[in-house]
Amino acid sequence: MNVKLLFLAGIAAFTLSACKTKDGISKKEKNALQEELLAHENDSNLTFYDWNAGYAKAIRLNKILLVDVYTDWCYWCKVMDKKTYAVDDVIKQLNKDFVCVKFNPEKPNDSLKLFDTYVDARMLQSFLFDRRSSGYPTTSFWINPTIKEKLQVYAGYKAPDKFKAILSNMITLRKPIETATEEK
């Protein structure tokens, strides 16, 4: 009886290990991730996530995290929403290479996940502003949100053409990371 049980356990373990790829992700999980990635990249609308959802998605999809730090009273934040984030070329580029988050530091929130800990809105704002004083809107780019690194921070309204140039620069900064990862 014990031999039969050990044999069945061995077959089950082999079957489970055969379903995993070498990076530890099952084929089903890999397919779901690929579908999510394609849906994100091919979306004709721009979706802004809250911090926790966007941060997790950027890590999962291996995308640059763009955080639009805004306030409800900020005039230039609203202009950027209407004139920059509404441009088709900008939307297409953002969906292809970025995950976008809208973050209002004036809304109290003590459950914002950052790495393996939870922080409040003020601590997250300090991180996103790279501990520098900044105004609104501020756009922070986290090139590789899986590691602690210096963020790229741009304060103020950015017209569509200037913003597209910034996006291109962020993608260029990402390329050496992707190349180093592929070489491993």
N, C-alpha and C positions, 0 to 999 in steps of 0.2 A: 504494500500500500504506500509506504513512504517513498519507494523508488518511483512509483507511478506519479506521485505528487511532485517529486523533484524533476522528473522528466517533463511534466506539464508546465511547471514553473520555468524551466529552461527554455521551452518552446515559446512561452509567453514573453520572456525577456528578449529572446532573439527577434521575435516579431516586432516588439516595440522598438528595439534598436534599429531594425531595418527600415522603420517608418521615419526615422530622423535623418536629416541631412548632416553633413560633417560639422555644421555650425550649431547643431543642437536644436534646430527648428524642424518641426514636422512638415511634410509636404503640404498638408492641409493648411497649416499656419503660414507657410511660405506663399501659397496660392492666394490666401486671404490678404496677406500683406501686399502682394503684387496687384491685386484688384483694387485695394484701397489707394495705392500709389497712382495707378492709372486714373482712377476716378478723380483724385485730387488734381493731378496734372492736366486733365482734360476738361475740368469744370470751367464753364464760361463765366461763372459768377465768382466774385471774390468773397471768401468766407473768413471772417475774423473769429477766432476762438477765444474763450476766456483763458487765463494764464495756465491753469492746471491741465486743461484739455490740449491746448496748443503746444505746451512744453513737452508733454508726453508724445504727441503726434510727431513733432519735429524729430525727436529721438527715434521713434519707431520707423519713420520714413527716411531717416538720414537726410534731413533738409536743414537749411539755414533757418534759424528762428528770427523773425522780424517782430519786434514789439513796438506798437504805436502807443506811446505814453501820452495820454490826453486828459483833459478835464471837461466837465459838462459846460463850463462857462467860457471856454477858450474859443474865440472867434476863428483864429487861424487853424485850429484843429478841424473845425467844420468846413473851412475852405479846402483843406487838404483832402478831406473825405469826398467833397463834391468835385474837385477839379483834378486831383492827382489819382486817388484810388479808384476813380470811375473810368479812367482811360483804358480802352481795350488792350493796348500794348503792355501797359503796366500790369493789368490783371493777368494777362497771359504769362508774363515773366514771373510774377509772384507765385502763381499756381504751379509753374514748372519747377522752380528752385527753392521756394520758401514755404514756411508755414507761418501764417500771420496771427498775431495776438493783439487784442486791444486791452489796454490796462489803464484803469483810472485809479491813481494812487490816493485819491481823496475818498474813495469808498472803503470803509473799514472791512478788513478781511484778515483773519489770523490763520487761515488754513491754505496758504499758498505754498506749494511744494517746490523746493529748490534743492536739487541733489537728493540727499536722504533725510532732509529735515523740512519742517514747516516754518515759514516766516510770516511776518505781518506785512501789510502794504508798504509801510515806511522802509522796512529793510529791503524789500524787493525793489522799490524805487531807487534806493541808494545803489544797489547792485546794477540796475539797468542804466543808471546815469554814470556808471563806473566811478562812483563816489565823487563826482564833480557836480557843481551847481549847474542846472540847466533849466530851460523854460519849456513851454508847451507850444506846439507838440514837440516831442522828442522821439526820434526813431532810433531804436537800438537794434543792432544786428549781432546775433550770437552765431558765429560761423559753425561751430561744432558744439552743440549743447550737451554733449556727453562728457565734456571736460571743462575744467575751470580755466578760462582764458580771458584775455582782455577783450571787452566788447567794443564794437565799432558804434560810436554814438554821434548822431546828427541832430542838432537842436534846430527848431524852427520849421516854418512852412517850406516845402520844396515843391517847385513847379514840376509838371510831368517830365519835361526833358532833363532837368537836373536830377530828378529822382531816378529816371531810367539809367543815367550815368552812374549814380551811386549803386544801383542794383547790379549793374555790370561789374563794377569794382568789387562788390561783395562776392560775386560768382568767381571772379579771378582769384580772390583770396582763398576761396574754397578749393580750387583746383589742386594746389600742392598737397592738401590734406587727403583728397581723393587718390592722388597718385601714390602717396606714401602708403595708404591703406591697401591699394591694389598690389603693391610690390611685396607685401608680407606673405 
